[in-house]
Amino acid sequence: MKRFATIGVYGFTAATFIEQLTDTGVELLLDLRQRRGVRGAEYSWANSARLQQALAVADIGYRHVRELAPTTELRQLQYREDDRQGVGKRNRVALASEYTERYSREILDPFDLGPLVADLPSDSMAALFCVERDPQACHRSLVAARLEAEHGLPITHLH
């Protein structure tokens, strides 16, 4: 059976991130970020080139799915809500309702997840990847929920 996991950057080191993926049996990382970098030395391992190199060493595939990344406008909408609530991106625990509605309508609804699922070998696991620690604070949770609802795929949230 095909399975999906979700994982973020925050809260991991390069070693614990790769360990979490390998221990869970992830064979393919689907990068859902628009900009594939993370600010700060602590998370420089998650910048695209370094991350892809570490994944290759661990024999984990990598694919950038830019079409599922939120637009700059949507990210700005979420940042304004974060500011209004007084939370930083690294401390966010939930997405703004307007962000959720617009991401679903503008990004997720037009995207056909069928080929993404079909491309996975049977009995394999892929991970939806972005930066936020908590999946509920990230668009990857919306993609995961859609995969579960439309394709009946089990989802595991890695922390």
N, C-alpha and C positions, 0 to 999 in steps of 0.2 A: 504494500500500500504506500502511496506517495504521502509524505508528511511535510509540514512546514513548521518552522520555529520563527520567533522574532528575537532580535538582539540589538542592543544599543552600544554605544561607545562608553558612556559615562559609567564609572564604577569598576572598570576593567583596566588591567595593564595589558600590554601586548601578549604576554605569556598566558595570563588567565583567560583572555579572550579566545585565543587559539585553543587552549585547553578545554574551555567550555564547548566550543564547536566540535572538537574531535571526540570528547567524551559523550556528546549527544548524538554523534553520528552524522553531522552535517557534511554534505558532500559538495554543496554549492551555496555561495553567499550571493544574494541578490541585493545590490547596493541601490537603495531608493533615494539617495541624496542628490540634490541638484548640484551643489558644490561639494566636491568630494575631499574636503579638508576639514580639519578641526583645529581651532586656535589653541595655542598654549603648548608648551613643551611636554606637559604630562600626557597629552593625547596625540602627539605628533605621529605615533605609530599607526594611527587610523587614517592618515593622509593616503590618498589612493595608491600611489606607487609603492610606498612602504607596506601598506596593507596587502596589496596584491602579491608582493614578494613573500611575505610571511605566510599567506594562504598557500602559495605554490609550494613552499617548503613542507607544509603540512598536508599537501595533496588535496586541497580544497579548491574547487573551481570558483571563479569570480565572474559576475556579469553585472554591468551597470544598466539599470532599468530607469533611465532618465525620464521616460514618459510617466512614471508613477511618482516623480518628485514634485513637491508643491512648488508652485511658481513663486517668484520673488514677492509678488503682490500678496499671495496667501500667507507667506511667512511673515510679512510685515503686519498683516492683520492679526496674526497670533501674537507677535511681539507687542503690539499695542495692548492687547488684552492682558498679556503678562505684566506689562507696566501698570495697567489699571489695577490689577490685583496685587501688585508688589512682589511678584515672583520672578526669579531669573529662569532662563531656559533650562539650566541644570537642576532646578528645583521644581519645575512644573510637574503637576500630577494629573492634569486633565487638559483636553483641548477645548478651546472656545466653541460654543455651539455653532456660531456662524462659520467658523473655520471648517468644522466637521461637515456642515451642510454643503458649503461651497466646494470643498475638496472632493466630496462624494459626487456632486453634480458635474463639476468642471473637469476633474481628472479621472476619477475612478469609473464613473458611468460610461464614458466613451471608450475606455480601455477594455479590450477583450482578454480576460485572464485565461481563457481556454488554451491558447497556444503556450503560455507560460507553464501551465500545468502539464500539457501534453509533451513538452520538451524534456520533462524530468523522467529519468528511468523509473520503472516501477520499483517499489520497495526502496525508495531513496528519500532523503530529507534535504530540503533547502531552507535557508534562513533569510528572512526579510531583515535588512539591516539599515539602520539610521543612527542618530546620535543619542537621543534621549534615553535616560536610564529606564524609565517606566514606559511600557508599551502604550498605556492609556494616554500618555502625554505626547504621543507621536503618531504621525499619519500611518506608520506601519501597522498599527492596530486596526485601522480602517481597512487596509488591504487584507489583513489576516481575517477579519470578520467576514469580508466578502468571499474569500476563498473557502471559508468554512460553510457559509450559507449557500453559495452557488455550486460548490464542488464537493461538499461533504468531507473536506480534508481536516484532519485533526491538527490543531495548532498548539505548540508549546512555547511559552514565553520564557526565555532564558534571562537570568539575572546574575 
